[in-house]
Amino acid sequence: MMICPVCKGKMKKIEKKYICEGNHSYDLSKYGHVNLLLSNQKNSKIPGDSKEMVLSRKNYLEKGYYKGISDAVNRAVEKNLTEKKDVRILDIGCGEGYYTNRLKMMLENLGIKNEIVGIDISKEAIISAAKSYKDMEWVVASASALPIEDESLDFIICMFAKIIPEEKIRTLKKGGKLIVVSTGENHLLQLKEVVYEVVRKEFYSPVEDLNIFEHIETLNEKYLVKILEKESIENLFNMTPYRWRSPQKGVEKLFSLNDLEITVEVNIDIFEKK
C-alpha cells in the first residue's frame, strides 16, 4: 500500500530498497525504516520531536503509566473490526512505536492478520521505533502527504497528532474507521497545578474539523496514576508541549518532587468514511 512520494507510483520492497513504478528508489536504513520525507515537506531543518524528547517519551511509556490509553485505543479498534480477518492500519504520528506495537500484539492475540505502517515526521522517533519493534513498516513522512495508496486502509490511528482530513479521506477505504485520540480537560491537571500559578482546563474536540466523516461516537478514558520516580516525572514533562512554555520556578518545583499522582484523561473519537 506504499506509494512513491515523488511520482505517486506503487512501490515494492526489493531486498534493502523500496522501488516504485517510476524507478525512484529509497534505501532501507540499517534499522529497517525508510525515509520518504521530501525536502520541501520539512517545516524545519530537523522536523518533529528531538532525540531528547523521543527518549523521554520512550522511557516514560515503558513504565506503563499510559497503558490505560493504549488499552482503550485497542478496545476501540477491536470493537470496530466487524468480521475482518485481514486489516491494514496506518498510525499517524506513531512516535517511538509504543502504542503501535501494543495494537499489533492485540490483533495477533485475536488471530487477525494485519499490516501496520507507522509514520512520523521525526526521524529520531522512527529510528527508535525501528530499533525496538521489527515486525512493522516504519516510515519518516509527512501527515500532509501520506505515501499511502488511495482507499487502501481499514483504520487510521491519529494519537495527539496533526489532523489533515483530506489525506485521511483519500487513504481510507469506504467504511474505514478513523480513530482520533486527544487530551481530555483534566489530563495532567495535577502536573499543571504544580508548574503554573493559574491553570486553565481546556480540551480539543476534532468533530467539527472532521465533518467530511461520519462521527460514530466519543469514548472517554480517565484514571489516576501515581508516578513513583523523579526521572519519570521529568520524562513526562519533557515529552509534553509544556516544556516549551513553562516558568522556570514552576519547573524546578515539579522536578523537586519524589512522586506525583496525576489524572490521565483522553477522548477517543471514532469516525467512518461515508
N, C-alpha and C positions, 0 to 999 in steps of 0.2 A: 504493500500500500504506500510505499515511499515514492516520492517524485523528486525530480531534479529542481533545485531552487532557481536555476538559470532558465531552462527551456520548458520546464514542467513535464518532461517526458518521464515515463515509468522507469524505475531503477531496479536493478538486480544486484544482489550481493554475490560477488565472484571472488573467492578467496579472501584477500585482505582489502578489497575495494568495493565501493558502490559505483556501478557504471550505468548511465542512463542510455536511452534510445538515441540521443544526440551525441553520444560518445563523451559526455562530460564525466570525469572520474573524480571520486572522493575517497581518500585513503582512510581506512580504519586506524585508529591510534593503537599504541601498544596496550592500552587498557581495554580496547574493544569498542569505543564510541566513535562517532563520526561528526565532523563539524560541517554543518550546512548553512552557517550564518554568513551571508554575504556582507562585504564591507559597507555597502550602502544601507544595510539594515541595522547597523550598530548606532546606538544613541550616545556612546562614549568610547574611548579607547579600550576600556575594559568593562563591557556591559554586564549588568546583573550583579549578583552577590559576590563579594570578595572572598578570597580564600579564608580569611579570618571568620567571616560571617557563616560560611559553609561549615567550617569546623565547629563553631559554637552550636549551630543547629544540629549537626550530626551527633555531637556529644550529649546534647540535651535530650534529643528524641530517643536515643538508645537507652536512656534511663527509664523510659516507659511512661513519662508524665503525660504524654499526648496519645497514649494508646487508645484512650476512650474516643478521641476524634477519629482515629483510624478505624476502630471497630464500627463506629456509626456510619462512616462512609461505605465500608464494606457491606453493612446490612442494607444500605440504600441500593447498592449495586445488585446484591442478591435478590432483593425484593422485586427488582425490575428486569430480571433475567428472562422471564417467561419460560419457554421450553428450549431455549437455545443451548446447544452443546458446544458451540464454537463461536467465541466472541473476539472482536477486535476493539481495543481500548487505547485511547490516547490520554496521557496525563500531561496537561499543560502546566508549566511551572513546577516541574517534578522535584526540583531541588536535588538533594543528595540521595533521593530514592526510597526513603523510609516508608512512606505511605504506599508508593507504587509496589514495592516488594511485598508488603503485607497484603495488598489486594491480590497479587498474583498467587500468593500462598493460599489465600482463602478460596480462590477459584479452583486451584489444583486439588485442594482438600474436598471440594464438591465434585471432582471428576470432570470439570469443564475445560475443554481445550481452549487455549487463549493465545492471542498475540497482543502484546502490550508494548507500546512505544512511549518512552519518557522524553519530554522535550523541555529544555530550559535555555534561556539566553546566556546564562552564566556558564562559561567554560569550566570554571572551578567546581561548580555544583555537579556538572555532568561527569567530570573526571572522577569525583568522589563516588558518584552512583555506579559508574562502570567498574571501579575498583572493588566495590562491595558486593554488587549483585550482577551475576554473569548471564542470566537467562532471559534478558530483555534487550531491546534495542534502545540505546541511549544516544540522543541527538542534541547537539548545540544548534539552536534555531530560534527564530523569532515567532512569537504568537501572532504577529501581524501578517506573516507569510508562511503558513504551515507547509512543510514539504510533504504533504499527505494528499493522496488521491481523492478526487471528488466522491462523495457518498460511499465511503469505504469503512466508516466507523460505526460500531454499535453503541459505544459510550465515549463521551469526553468527560474527563475529570478536570475541574478547574479549582484548585485549592489556593485561596489567598493570592490569586494571580490576576493579571490584567484581562479584562473581558473585551473581546473583539467579536461581536455577533456574526459578522459576515463570514469569517473564516470557519466558525463553528457550524454555521448552517450549511456551508459548502461541503464540509468533510463528513458530516453525519449522514447516515442512511435515513430514509424516510422511516419515521417511528423510532429513530435512535434517541438516546437519552443524553442530556447534558446535565451534569451534577456540579453545582457551584457551591463551594464552601466559603463562608465569610464569617467574620467575628461577630459575636453577639454583644449586646450592650454592656454586659457585666464581665466581659472577657478581660482577665488580668487586672481586675479592679483594685485588688489589694496592692499590687505592684505599683500602679499609678498613684495610689494614695500615699505611698512612701516617697515617690520621686517628685510629685507635683503638689503645690500648695492648694491649687484648685483643680478638681477632677471633673471632667465632663463625660457623661455617659452618652455614647453615640454608637450607631451601627449602620451598616450599608445594606440595603436590600437591592438585589440585582433584577428584580422582577420588571421594573419599568424599562430598564436598559435592554431587556431581552424579550420585548413584546413580539418579535418575529417568531418566537417559540410559543408553544402552549405550556403554561405553568401548571404542573401537576400538583405539587404540594411543597410546603416548607416544614422541615423537621428541625427541632431544636435539641441540641445535646449540651447538657450543663452538669458539671460536677466540681467538687472541691478536691484539691490535691495538695499535699504538703511536700514542699521541696526541702530535702534534708541536707544538701551540700552547698557550701558557699560557691563552689565552682559552677554548679547548675544554675544558681541564681544569676550569676554573671553571664553564663551562656544564654539563658533565656532572654535577658535584657539585650545582649549583643546581637541576637537574631531578629529583634523587632525593629520597627521604624523609630521607636523611642530613642534609640542610641544616637540619632542624628539631631534631636531637638529637645534635650533634657537639661535642666540646670545642674551644674557640677555638684552643688551641695546635695541635691536630691540623689544623684547617682552614688555619691560617696556614702550617703546614709543607707542606700539599698545594699551596696557591696559590703557594708559592715555587718549585715545580718548573717546569722548562722543557719537559719531556716526561714521559710516563708510559706504560709498557706495561701493559695490563690484559687480564684474561680476560673475554671475553663468553660467557656461558652461559645459555641458556634451554631450558625444556622446553615442547614443543608437544603438548598433549593433544587428541586428536580424539574427539568423541562423536557419536552418532547418535540422533535421536529415534526411539524404538521404534514 
